[in-house]
Amino acid sequence: MLQTPEQFEDQVLCCLLEPELATRISSVADPAWFTVRRGMLESGLAEHRSGERVTLAGWSRRHAERERTTWESAAADIAAVLAESYGCRENLDRYLEILRVGSAERRLATAGVAISENPTTEAAQSAEAIGRELMPRRPNQSITDLLPEVIGDLTHPHVRRAALSTGLWDLDAMLDGGLPSGLNILAGRTSMGKSALAMNIATRAVLDGVPTLYVSLEMDSMSLARRCLSHVSGVPMRVDGGLNGNQSQALAAAAQALNENGHCLKFPHAGGGPWTPQWLDAELERAMPLGLVVVDYLTLMHTKGHSRYEEIAKILGSLRAAATRVGCPLLVLAQLNRAPEQRPDKRPNLADLRDSGNIEEAADTVLLIHRPGYYDRNIDPALAEVGVAKNREGRTGIVELTWRPETTSFLERRSGF
């Protein structure tokens, strides 16, 4: 929630009296936004910038000069305001962070309005830069702390990082072992198979005994379980005339395999919303420990913001923080805009995410799913592509897969299935 000018100013007033925070407050405070006590606050900032510690005496003197009043009157004004808001001094670091985030949120709200009125590349890049400021800040680490881990990575590349297999060899190879711990985005246009691929990855994790939370904001638990069983068994979700003997055996074998690790896959009850970052955090807390989290999908989540662009940026910041806290891959599905359909080959790229918050910047990995035969009848309808468009830890490129709609499965293309 955005602060009122009065709340913001009260916190600045208190922070100015802390020597170690006074320097940092100058980069956070936004004098142009002060309305109620602008002169008083600017006098305090001027006192700090003079190179000395902010004192009530110096502050009052500058404020008296500015307002052309007596020192006593200025001191009384400042003291009265401090007395009202001094309780926040016990949590100054927390309040300074609130000031930083509040300033960024106001600027992001303004940028969101600018994009809606004039959607230029420059406006989007400006908003992305502001969105980066809203990402959780990590504590500083020295090179001495990091060197042992870096040397270990170089010495033993096969154990470089924990990665979750997608169950697709070529995709795992492109991702240097599988999905990395962190924020992973799976995006595509409508009907490309985003949910199906996400369920395939989740099913592979469950069969490997990985605790998985699949958060679907679109489908009910029964539909998800049906897809899961159909994918593992190879039996179509709809069979005319009943099952034959082979299909019955395949279903029984798949059910047994899933039952062995059935406790690993959880479908939280999404209800009718609202689906907020706070709601997701509560679900994650209940399901811990986890080895994979799937959220289907991003644009159905909501939080408070002056524009949808600002909302998505704040949600992404929360999701990235959640991935760090849970310590496992967080796979979030996202809808692309219509730009790919304006291209001759219909193939998506990273630019198609740029009007949806700062997804490209926030994600560790971005996967773009595409089925060329959906648009061109002359192309094999079973051909599917997963483009690794962004990969902090490895290569980028396109992996070809085979799409089986009857079981909502993506299979290795080179395997001959």
Summary of the structure (lengths in Angstrom):
residues: 417
radius of gyration: 26.7
end to end distance: 52.0
largest distance: 97.0
contacts: 1309
relative contact order: 0.12
helix: 54%
strand: 14%
